[in-house]
Amino acid sequence: MSILYYLFIENWVFFSILLIVFILYFKIRIGFNKYSEHREFSKTESPIEEFLFQELRKRTNHRNLPYEVYTQVPCGSYRIDLALYTKRGKIAIECDGKDFHSSFTQVKHDEKKDEYLKQKGWYVFRFSGSEIYRTRKGCADEVEQFIYSKGIFKKKTAHMR
C-alpha cells in the first residue's frame, strides 16, 4: 500500500511540474508575440502603414493565418513598407502616400524598386494612401485573395481547424 502511495505522489509531482512548465512556456510565447507585434508596429513610418499593418496583423491573430507581418524590411538598397512571409512566398506591400509618390521621379523610382523586388522573388502590392484610408479591409482582402489564388497557403477548411 505504501509503494502505491509513493508512486501516486511521485506521478502527481511530476505532472504538476510538467503543467507549470507548459503554462510558463505559453505565457512567455504569448508575451513574446505581443512584444514582437509592438516592436514591428513602432517601426511604421506613416499612418497608412499603421492602418494596413493593424488590419493584416488582426487577421493573423483572429483567423490564425500562417503568415507574419513585418515593417521596414531591408532588401538591397530598398526598404519594404510591409512584408508578409509565408512558407511558400514573400509579399511586399508598399503604402504610397500622395506627397511622396506622385512625382514623375518617384513613380520611376517605385517602378525600379518593384522590378528589383520581383527579381528577388517578392510578390509586390502597391496601395495608395486614399485606398488604405477608405478601404483598409479591402486592401487586406486583396492580399489575402492573392495568397489563396497563388497557393501560397490554402484556406483552412472545417476539418483542418
C-alpha positions in Angstrom: 0.0 0.0 0.0 2.8 2.5 0.8 4.5 1.8 -2.5 1.3 2.8 -4.4 1.0 5.9 -2.3 4.6 7.0 -3.1 4.1 6.2 -6.9 0.9 8.3 -6.8 2.7 11.2 -5.1 5.7 10.9 -7.4 3.5 11.0 -10.5 1.4 13.8 -9.1 4.5 15.9 -8.5 5.9 15.1 -12.0 2.7 16.1 -13.8 2.3 19.2 -11.7 5.8 20.4 -12.7 5.1 19.5 -16.3 1.9 21.6 -16.2 3.7 24.5 -14.7 6.4 24.3 -17.4 3.7 24.3 -20.2 1.9 27.3 -18.6 5.2 29.2 -18.4 6.1 28.4 -21.9 2.8 29.6 -23.3 2.9 32.8 -21.2 6.4 33.6 -22.5 5.4 32.8 -26.0 2.3 35.0 -25.9 4.3 37.8 -24.3 6.9 37.5 -27.0 4.3 37.7 -29.7 2.9 40.9 -28.2 6.3 42.4 -27.8 7.2 41.4 -31.4 4.0 43.0 -32.6 4.6 46.2 -30.7 8.2 46.4 -32.0 7.1 46.0 -35.6 4.2 48.5 -35.2 6.6 51.1 -33.8 8.7 50.9 -37.0 5.9 52.0 -39.2 6.6 55.4 -40.8 3.1 56.7 -41.6 -0.5 56.4 -40.5 -1.4 54.5 -43.7 1.3 51.9 -42.9 -0.1 51.6 -39.4 -3.7 51.1 -40.6 -2.8 48.3 -43.0 -0.3 46.7 -40.6 -3.1 46.6 -37.9 -5.6 45.1 -40.3 -3.2 42.4 -41.5 -1.9 41.6 -38.0 -5.5 41.4 -36.8 -6.2 38.7 -39.4 -3.2 36.6 -38.4 -4.3 36.8 -34.7 -8.0 36.2 -35.1 -8.1 33.9 -38.1 -4.8 32.1 -37.3 -3.4 32.7 -40.7 0.1 31.3 -41.4 2.0 34.5 -42.2 3.9 37.1 -40.3 3.8 40.8 -40.9 7.0 42.8 -40.7 7.7 46.5 -41.3 10.5 48.4 -42.9 12.2 45.3 -44.2 15.5 45.9 -46.0 16.0 44.4 -49.4 19.1 45.5 -51.2 19.2 49.3 -51.2 15.4 49.5 -50.7 13.1 49.1 -47.7 9.7 47.4 -47.9 6.9 49.1 -46.0 5.1 45.9 -45.0 6.4 42.4 -45.7 4.5 39.1 -45.3 6.4 35.9 -45.0 4.7 32.6 -45.7 6.2 29.2 -46.0 5.9 29.4 -49.8 6.5 33.0 -50.7 7.2 36.6 -49.8 4.9 39.5 -50.3 5.9 43.2 -50.3 3.3 45.7 -49.7 4.0 49.4 -50.5 1.9 52.1 -49.0 2.1 55.1 -51.2 1.2 58.5 -49.7 0.3 61.2 -52.2 3.1 63.5 -51.1 5.9 61.1 -51.7 4.7 59.0 -54.6 3.0 61.4 -57.1 6.0 63.0 -58.8 7.4 61.6 -62.1 10.8 60.9 -60.5 9.2 59.0 -57.6 7.0 56.9 -59.9 10.1 55.9 -61.9 11.8 55.0 -58.6 8.9 52.9 -57.5 8.8 51.1 -60.8 12.5 50.3 -60.4 12.0 49.2 -56.9 9.1 46.9 -57.9 11.2 45.3 -60.6 14.1 44.7 -58.2 11.8 43.1 -55.7 10.2 40.8 -58.3 13.7 39.7 -59.4 14.4 38.8 -55.8 11.3 36.6 -55.6 8.8 39.0 -54.0 5.2 39.5 -55.0 4.6 43.2 -54.9 1.4 45.1 -54.0 1.0 48.9 -54.1 -1.8 50.7 -52.4 -2.4 54.4 -52.4 -3.0 56.2 -49.1 -6.5 57.0 -50.1 -7.2 53.4 -50.9 -5.9 52.4 -47.4 -7.9 55.1 -45.7 -11.1 54.3 -47.5 -11.0 50.5 -47.5 -8.1 49.0 -45.5 -10.1 45.8 -45.2 -10.5 45.7 -49.0 -6.7 46.1 -49.4 -6.1 43.3 -46.9 -8.7 41.2 -48.7 -6.9 41.7 -52.0 -3.7 40.5 -50.5 -5.3 37.5 -48.8 -7.2 36.5 -52.0 -3.9 36.7 -53.9 -2.3 34.4 -51.3 -5.0 31.8 -51.7 -5.2 32.1 -55.5 -1.4 31.5 -55.9 -1.5 28.6 -53.4 1.0 30.3 -51.1 -1.2 28.8 -48.5 -4.5 27.1 -48.6 -7.7 28.2 -46.9 -8.4 26.1 -43.8 -11.5 24.0 -44.2 -13.7 23.0 -41.3 -11.9 19.7 -40.9 -8.5 21.3 -40.8 -9.3 23.6 -37.8 
